[in-house]
Structures are given as C-alpha cells and as structure tokens.
Amino acid sequence: MLEKENIFTLNTAHKLVKEYDLIAVEDLNIKGLARNTKLSKSIYDVGWGTLIEKLNAVAVKRGVHVSRGEWSFARTSSQYITKL
C-alpha cells in the first residue's frame, strides 16, 4: 500500500510541475493540526508533508518555483495550487 501512495504522490508532483510555472503552497503546521486526536490519523493519512517534499524535489530538477507561505485570501487550512 505504501508503494502505491509513493507512486501516486510522485506522479502528482510530476503532473503539477509539468503544468504550472509557479506553485504556491500554504505553509501548514501539520504537527500542530495532528495534535487534535480526532483528526490526527486523517491528517497523517493524507500525506501532505510527503507530497510537498516530492513536489519540491521535482520542481528543483525542472526549474519550477514552489512558494510556501500564508495568504490573506486563504479562508481554510487547505493547500492552494494556483496557475498564474
């Protein structure tokens, strides 16, 4: 199962980097979010941290910029990928 998840996240990272010149990702406190005992398993299962790591690695190889930060238009704790 773990191998399928790794393949999925790597394929997703490649697809995003191929399609976008700039990728903006909200800087989430994943450890802080996981402190909520009701949500912790779901947060770790989603694999946000893994996707971001792979996205950064693929982006560096292809010369695509990944911007991490907080934006005033963000209304929820979700990650935004934006095409400019």
LOSE-867760 format. One line per 2 residues: number of its first residue (from 1); their letters; for each residue x, y, z of C-alpha. Coordinates in steps of 0.001 Angstrom, whole numbers, plus 500000, padded with zeros to 6 digits. Each point is the difference from the previous one (the first is absolute). Layout:
<recs>
NUM) a) X Y Z ~ ... .
</recs>
This chain:
<recs>
1) ml) 500000 500000 500000 ~ 502812 502406 500861 .
3) ek) 501591 499470 496582 ~ 496729 500954 498270 .
5) en) 499788 503180 502088 ~ 503600 500915 499124 .
7) if) 499353 499428 496300 ~ 496825 502097 500186 .
9) tl) 501701 502938 501748 ~ 502969 499904 497625 .
11) nt) 497715 499888 496940 ~ 497926 502857 501413 .
13) ah) 503127 502075 500620 ~ 501221 499385 496437 .
15) kl) 496601 500932 498555 ~ 499826 503262 501973 .
17) vk) 503562 501017 499146 ~ 499439 499253 496330 .
19) ey) 496794 502061 499903 ~ 500908 503046 502127 .
21) dl) 502928 502438 499999 ~ 499413 501124 503579 .
23) ia) 498397 497934 502741 ~ 498851 501687 503217 .
25) ve) 499471 497781 503029 ~ 498613 501133 503322 .
27) dl) 502480 499417 502815 ~ 497974 497794 502347 .
29) ni) 500966 498972 503519 ~ 499352 496308 499388 .
31) kg) 501315 498938 503416 ~ 497754 502565 501671 .
33) la) 496971 498876 498011 ~ 500735 496371 500878 .
35) rn) 499818 500772 503716 ~ 496226 499875 499629 .
37) tk) 499399 496366 500965 ~ 496871 499776 497852 .
39) ls) 501835 501175 496877 ~ 503562 498758 500464 .
41) ks) 499650 496702 498112 ~ 498242 501707 497095 .
43) iy) 502596 502757 499807 ~ 502891 497556 499862 .
45) dv) 498141 497731 497553 ~ 499589 502845 497527 .
47) gw) 503779 500240 499702 ~ 500202 503777 499544 .
49) gt) 503598 500138 501163 ~ 501049 497217 497633 .
51) li) 498359 501651 497015 ~ 501672 503339 500754 .
53) ek) 503420 498345 500363 ~ 499656 498194 496673 .
55) ln) 498584 503109 498349 ~ 503031 502017 501130 .
57) av) 502430 497337 498768 ~ 498383 499740 496557 .
59) av) 499650 503785 499687 ~ 503696 500588 500678 .
61) kr) 500973 497555 497248 ~ 497669 501691 497499 .
63) gv) 500674 503609 500980 ~ 496491 500685 501337 .
65) hv) 499597 502254 503034 ~ 498024 498747 503004 .
67) sr) 498933 502801 502332 ~ 499012 499191 503581 .
69) ge) 498208 502443 502234 ~ 496730 501340 501331 .
71) ws) 497642 502091 497917 ~ 497302 502339 501187 .
73) fa) 497437 498527 497585 ~ 500300 496547 501590 .
75) rt) 496860 499328 501986 ~ 500664 496379 500947 .
77) ss) 502987 497894 500932 ~ 500348 498498 496565 .
79) qy) 502748 500126 497409 ~ 499647 502094 496879 .
81) it) 501639 499282 496701 ~ 499575 502941 497686 .
83) kl) 500691 500545 496305 ~ 501221 503498 499197 .
</recs>
